[in-house]
Amino acid sequence: MKIIEVSDTDLVEIEGNRHRTFQAISTPLTADVILNDIQSHRRQRVIVICNTVSQSQGLFQDLTQINHTETLNVTLLHSRFLPEHRAQKEAEIQANFSENWQDDGQCYLLIATQVIEAGLNITCEVMHTELAPMNSLLQRAGRCARFKGERGEAYVYWQIKINSELGELAQSDLELETAEVTPEKKSFLPYNKELCQNTWQVLQSHNQSELAHENVGFKLEQDWINQVHLVADLLENEKRKNDRSEFERKFNDAIFKGNREWADDLIRSVDNRNLFIWNEPTIIDFDDSVQIDPKKLLPFSVPLTTLCKVWQEVKNLGYETDWIFKRIAYPEKKGSETYALPSYPRIHSYNELQSSFQILVNPRYVYYDEEVGLQLGVKITGNRFFSPNKPMKMAVSEYQYQMDTYVAHLGCMWQCWRNPFATKVLKNGVLVDIKYLSVRDELQKVGGQFIQQKIFPNATSDDTAALFEYLVMLAIFTHDLGKLQQKWQSVMRGWQSIAYRDFQGKSPKSFLLAHTDYNPGGKAQKDALKAYEKQHKRPNHAVESAFLAQYILGQYLAPLLGEYFSATSEQISGVAYTILLAAGRHHSAWAKGWEMKDVSQIKEIVLHPGANSAIAASWRSLVRFLPDSLSLPAGTPIFSQSRYQVREIDLNKFSNTEIDYLHLYSLVVRALRLCDMRSVQL
């Protein structure tokens, strides 16, 4: 990483002579404060940012009640709107708060949450914002006097106060701001309390300094960031260093073995739950057998803290009421692989609520409209709003497969590795032009550098780049070896004969096939294939490819690594295993290989009589484009047997100490999958 110093001259150009001031305000922010400021200073573009959805809804409702003039145009934006309503609001906001906005005699007021911290290129002359950590605060302030020559004021409040009559809106969230509290007692959720308090101290010091009314430019912002975040960031970095070995173990298990437990642990903690409102409240109250499919409904993302507040409201009622939450429970183990729909047991405790990630809420306690968005709580009177269905996607597949011979398919993949090309693809039913770089241009340099830095540090960069290309070639060459099984060819050639006879497909003749003709958009063809596959199950081929690849890599990879790179047996084994992984996992990233039970079921692989001819032709078409810098072993790979007794093969063999080989595998399999995906578009 290279640190680039920004000169004062560059800063003048970057900041564009804009002028933005900051002021910390100790009194609470209310609707009256906002309206009085607008009227006193004749504001035209104002943005208010709250930390929670409920606070923004409360302020919006307050302002709606006291706004008695047609010249104040108020918009509310947060995360709990339906997509079409949010998109409409964002388009209007983008127009009304744009760089070159025009004065039409109205004041445009936007009340929002963190959703505007990124993604909206808007500006205002004054911003009122609730206190947040300095980095988030400055991100928000970037929407005040954003463009060259503009002047703006940012006011920061440590408390927002909502009208108590609208308390049901705010108390569903983190806390009800109807009374004044001290900063020491205040909770700043969802943010870190200490960071917020430190930010407040920095802003108060600025208030009392001689720079209070001066422009806050890049260098002062940088100083503020360092004062608030530097120590915390250094401590976090040190913690990550100390936990590196544990992190690598979890990363390995999550990424390369598909361990969901560690995947959840590694991802940044998100305190939100997906909320659904079903559209048959009367039935669902009394009949738990009613089946709904959440996958077809639009969810709302709601903080767990908000749901806990609502849960507490129920407890505070002191009497039994209707159910308010049910968890969406999916079938376990084998049942999860079927089409069975989930069940919906009622939530009875905090622990059940916290451990549920998809939740059904009783529509009697939900109100929604396109101005305020989703409101939730026992004091809310429902308006029979139900979760709408997700928009239907056009049922046109992006890919339409055509018959591809085994040899031609590998040749097309190798062409995608070597050459850029332009094509047309279907996206949502529309043909669009697209241009691809060669996969080699995308990955060879980084692949070669990785091999040089992590595996063969004494090799030249040219040799390691050439080796990476050779590894990709071997991955392409071996990844479909399983399709050379007699059974696989029998099933696929049988379907291709039907496609040729009934659906104007190509004649299979005597070719060994890699793909068959298939148009998923044709109902008759789709039904015909479904009927055919009921009688003729297509065999698996990926792990079979990895198994067969072992007989080739020993002949055509090990000698080269030993001669050119003085590789040890461990290095040869590690590099070869990356190819086996790429072949065995080119369809499923977490394929585990074969255990003894698989071996007893599969028993043997029977190759098609034409397998060796296809292998020889493929090899010749690929190796002639390899660089001359590495001299390959002489001859052409062949299988010495027509039948192979299968044995166990482990695709989780790498340990945590062999992470470099797993990273090499990720580069090789990335190249393989890109070539495979693009080859059908040539």
Residue pairs with C-beta under 8 A, 6 or more apart in sequence:
6 14
6 218
11 217
11 218
11 219
14 218
15 217
15 218
16 147
16 148
16 149
17 148
17 149
18 145
18 146
18 147
18 148
18 149
18 150
18 151
18 152
18 215
19 145
19 150
19 151
19 152
19 215
20 141
20 144
20 145
20 151
20 152
20 153
20 154
20 215
20 216
21 152
21 153
21 154
21 212
21 213
21 214
21 215
21 216
22 141
22 154
22 156
22 203
22 206
22 216
23 153
23 154
23 155
23 156
23 203
23 207
23 212
24 156
24 158
24 200
24 203
24 204
24 206
24 207
25 155
25 156
25 157
26 158
27 33
27 157
28 157
28 159
28 160
28 161
28 177
28 180
29 48
29 59
29 128
29 130
29 155
29 157
29 159
29 160
29 161
30 59
30 62
30 160
30 161
30 162
31 59
31 62
31 63
31 65
31 66
31 163
32 66
33 128
34 46
34 48
34 59
34 63
34 109
34 128
35 63
35 66
35 67
35 72
37 43
37 46
37 126
37 128
38 46
38 72
38 107
38 109
41 126
42 107
43 107
43 125
43 126
44 103
44 106
44 107
44 108
44 125
45 96
45 97
45 101
45 107
45 108
45 123
45 124
45 125
45 126
46 107
46 108
46 109
46 110
46 124
46 125
46 126
46 127
46 128
47 97
47 109
47 110
47 112
47 116
47 122
47 124
47 126
47 127
47 128
47 143
47 144
48 56
48 59
48 109
48 110
48 111
48 112
48 127
48 128
48 129
49 112
49 113
49 114
49 116
49 127
49 128
49 129
49 130
49 140
50 56
50 59
50 111
50 112
50 113
50 130
50 160
51 113
51 114
51 130
51 132
51 160
51 174
51 188
51 189
51 190
51 191
52 113
52 173
52 174
52 190
52 303
52 306
53 78
53 79
53 80
53 113
53 173
53 306
53 373
54 169
54 170
54 171
54 172
54 173
54 174
54 306
55 130
55 160
55 162
55 170
55 173
55 177
56 76
56 77
56 78
56 111
56 112
56 113
57 76
57 78
57 169
57 170
57 372
57 373
57 375
58 160
58 162
58 163
58 166
58 169
58 170
59 111
59 160
59 162
60 74
60 76
60 111
60 371
60 372
61 163
61 166
61 169
61 372
62 162
62 163
62 166
63 72
63 74
63 109
63 111
64 74
65 163
67 74
71 105
71 106
71 107
72 106
72 107
72 109
73 96
73 106
73 107
73 108
73 109
74 109
74 111
75 89
75 92
75 93
75 96
75 108
75 109
75 110
75 111
76 89
76 111
76 112
76 371
76 372
76 373
77 86
77 89
77 90
77 93
77 110
77 111
77 112
77 113
77 115
77 116
78 112
78 113
78 115
78 373
79 113
79 115
79 301
80 300
80 301
80 302
80 373
80 374
81 89
81 370
81 373
81 374
82 298
82 368
82 370
82 388
83 298
85 370
85 373
90 120
93 110
93 116
93 120
93 122
94 120
94 121
94 122
96 108
97 108
97 110
97 120
97 122
97 123
97 124
97 143
98 121
98 122
98 123
99 121
99 123
99 146
99 147
101 123
110 116
110 122
110 124
114 132
114 136
114 140
116 122
116 140
116 143
117 136
117 139
117 140
118 139
120 143
121 146
122 143
122 146
123 143
123 144
123 145
123 146
123 147
123 150
123 152
124 143
124 144
124 145
124 152
125 144
125 145
125 150
125 151
125 152
125 153
126 144
126 152
126 153
126 154
126 155
127 140
127 141
127 143
127 144
127 152
127 153
127 154
127 155
128 155
128 157
129 137
129 140
129 141
129 154
129 155
129 156
129 157
130 156
130 157
130 158
130 159
130 160
131 137
131 156
131 157
131 158
131 188
131 196
131 199
131 200
132 140
132 188
132 191
132 196
132 199
133 191
133 192
133 195
133 196
133 199
133 228
133 229
134 195
134 198
134 199
134 202
134 224
134 225
134 227
134 228
134 229
135 225
135 228
135 229
136 191
137 156
137 199
138 221
138 224
138 225
140 154
141 154
144 152
144 153
144 154
145 151
145 152
156 200
156 203
158 183
158 186
158 196
158 200
159 177
159 180
159 181
159 186
160 177
161 177
161 178
161 180
162 169
162 170
162 176
162 177
162 178
163 178
164 178
167 176
167 178
168 375
168 377
168 379
168 380
169 375
170 176
170 177
170 178
171 309
171 313
171 377
172 306
172 309
172 310
172 313
172 375
172 376
172 377
172 380
173 303
173 305
173 306
173 309
174 187
174 189
174 190
174 303
174 305
174 306
174 309
175 187
175 189
183 197
183 200
184 197
186 193
187 193
188 196
188 197
189 305
190 271
190 303
190 305
194 232
195 228
195 229
195 232
198 227
198 228
199 224
199 228
202 224
202 227
202 228
206 212
206 216
211 220
240 247
245 656
247 266
248 656
248 659
249 656
250 262
250 265
250 266
251 262
251 266
251 659
252 654
252 656
252 659
252 662
253 259
253 262
254 260
254 262
254 263
254 265
254 266
255 263
255 662
255 666
256 590
256 652
256 654
256 662
256 665
257 590
257 592
257 652
258 589
258 590
271 303
271 304
271 305
272 301
272 302
272 303
272 304
273 301
273 302
273 303
273 304
273 307
273 356
273 357
273 358
273 359
274 294
274 299
274 300
274 301
274 357
274 358
274 359
275 299
275 300
275 301
275 302
275 307
275 359
275 361
275 376
276 292
276 294
276 297
276 299
276 300
276 328
276 358
276 359
276 360
276 361
276 387
277 360
277 361
277 363
277 366
277 385
277 386
277 387
278 284
278 292
278 297
278 360
278 363
278 386
278 387
279 363
279 386
279 387
280 290
281 362
281 363
281 364
281 384
283 290
284 290
284 344
284 360
285 322
285 323
285 362
288 343
288 344
288 345
291 341
292 341
292 344
293 341
294 328
294 342
294 358
296 389
296 390
297 387
297 388
297 389
297 390
298 387
298 388
298 389
298 390
299 358
299 387
300 374
300 387
302 374
302 376
304 353
304 354
306 376
307 325
307 353
307 359
308 350
308 353
308 354
309 377
310 324
310 365
310 376
310 377
310 378
311 324
311 325
311 350
311 353
313 377
313 378
313 379
314 321
314 324
314 378
317 378
321 378
322 362
322 364
323 346
323 347
323 362
324 361
324 362
324 365
324 378
325 346
325 347
325 353
325 356
325 359
325 360
325 361
325 362
326 344
326 345
326 346
326 347
326 359
326 360
327 344
327 345
327 347
327 352
327 356
327 358
327 359
327 360
328 342
328 344
328 356
328 358
328 359
328 360
329 342
329 343
329 344
329 345
330 336
330 342
331 338
331 340
331 342
344 360
347 353
347 356
347 359
353 359
361 376
362 382
363 382
363 384
363 385
363 386
364 382
365 376
365 377
365 378
365 380
365 382
366 374
366 375
366 376
366 380
366 382
366 383
366 385
367 374
367 375
367 376
367 380
367 381
367 382
367 383
367 385
368 374
368 375
368 383
368 385
369 383
393 428
394 428
394 429
395 521
396 426
396 428
396 429
396 521
397 426
397 520
397 521
398 425
398 426
398 427
399 426
399 520
399 680
399 681
400 426
400 518
400 519
400 520
400 521
401 515
401 516
401 517
401 518
401 519
401 680
402 506
402 515
402 517
402 680
403 496
403 499
403 505
403 506
403 508
403 513
403 515
403 516
403 517
404 412
404 513
404 514
404 515
404 680
405 511
405 512
405 513
405 514
406 480
406 483
406 484
406 511
406 512
406 513
406 514
406 614
406 618
407 512
407 614
407 617
407 618
407 621
408 514
409 480
409 514
409 515
409 679
410 476
410 477
410 480
410 514
410 618
410 621
410 622
411 618
411 621
411 622
412 679
412 680
412 682
413 476
413 675
413 676
413 679
414 473
414 476
414 621
414 622
414 625
414 675
415 421
415 679
415 682
416 436
416 438
416 439
416 674
416 675
416 678
416 679
416 682
417 438
417 439
417 440
417 469
417 472
417 473
417 476
417 671
417 675
418 438
418 440
418 625
419 438
420 435
420 436
420 437
420 438
420 441
421 435
421 436
421 678
421 682
422 433
422 434
422 435
422 436
423 433
423 434
423 436
423 681
423 682
424 431
424 432
424 433
424 434
425 431
425 432
425 434
425 681
426 432
436 678
439 472
439 671
439 674
439 675
439 678
440 469
442 674
443 468
443 472
443 667
443 670
443 671
443 674
444 465
444 468
444 469
444 472
445 465
446 667
447 465
447 468
447 471
447 472
447 664
447 667
447 668
447 671
448 461
448 464
448 465
448 466
448 467
448 468
449 461
449 464
450 468
450 663
450 664
450 667
451 459
451 464
451 467
451 468
451 664
452 459
452 460
452 461
452 464
454 660
454 663
454 664
455 571
455 574
455 575
455 660
455 661
455 664
456 463
456 464
456 467
456 565
456 567
456 571
458 566
459 467
459 564
459 565
462 629
463 564
463 565
463 629
463 630
466 626
466 627
466 629
466 630
467 560
467 564
467 565
467 630
468 667
468 668
469 626
469 627
470 560
470 626
470 630
470 632
471 575
471 578
471 579
471 664
471 668
472 668
472 671
472 672
472 675
473 622
473 623
473 626
474 552
474 553
474 556
474 557
474 579
475 579
475 582
475 583
475 668
475 669
475 671
475 672
476 622
476 672
476 675
477 552
477 618
477 619
477 622
478 545
478 546
478 548
478 549
478 552
478 553
478 579
478 583
479 542
479 545
479 582
479 583
479 586
479 672
479 676
480 514
480 541
480 545
481 541
481 544
481 545
481 548
481 549
481 552
481 583
481 615
482 488
482 539
482 540
482 541
482 542
482 543
482 544
482 545
482 547
482 548
482 605
483 489
483 492
483 512
483 513
483 514
483 541
483 545
484 512
484 548
484 607
484 608
484 611
484 614
484 615
485 539
485 541
485 544
485 605
485 606
485 607
485 608
486 606
486 607
486 608
486 609
487 539
487 606
488 538
488 539
488 541
489 512
489 513
489 608
491 536
491 537
491 538
491 539
492 513
492 516
492 538
493 508
493 513
494 532
494 536
495 516
495 529
495 532
495 536
496 505
496 506
496 508
496 513
496 516
496 517
497 508
498 528
498 532
499 505
499 506
499 516
499 517
499 518
499 525
500 506
500 507
500 508
500 517
502 525
502 528
503 517
503 519
503 522
503 524
503 525
503 528
505 516
505 517
506 517
510 610
512 608
512 610
512 611
512 614
515 680
518 525
518 529
519 525
520 526
542 583
542 584
542 585
542 586
542 587
542 588
542 591
543 584
543 591
543 593
543 594
543 649
543 651
544 605
545 583
545 584
545 586
546 580
546 581
546 583
546 584
546 593
546 649
546 651
547 594
547 605
547 644
547 646
547 649
548 605
548 639
548 644
549 579
549 580
549 583
550 580
551 639
551 640
552 637
553 576
553 579
553 580
554 576
555 633
555 637
556 632
556 633
556 637
557 572
557 575
557 576
557 579
558 572
558 576
559 633
560 630
560 631
560 632
560 633
561 567
561 571
561 572
561 575
562 572
564 630
565 571
567 575
574 654
574 658
574 660
574 661
575 661
575 664
577 653
577 654
577 661
577 665
578 661
578 664
578 665
578 668
579 668
580 649
580 651
581 651
581 665
581 669
582 665
582 668
582 669
582 672
584 591
584 593
584 649
584 651
585 591
585 651
585 669
586 669
586 672
586 673
586 676
591 651
592 650
592 651
592 652
593 648
593 649
593 650
593 651
593 652
594 602
594 646
594 647
594 648
594 649
595 648
596 648
598 646
598 648
599 646
599 647
599 648
602 646
603 645
603 646
604 643
604 644
604 645
604 646
605 643
605 644
605 646
606 642
606 643
607 639
607 641
607 642
607 643
607 644
609 642
611 639
611 642
612 638
612 639
615 636
615 637
615 638
615 639
616 636
616 637
616 638
619 636
619 637
620 636
623 632
626 632
654 661
654 662
654 665
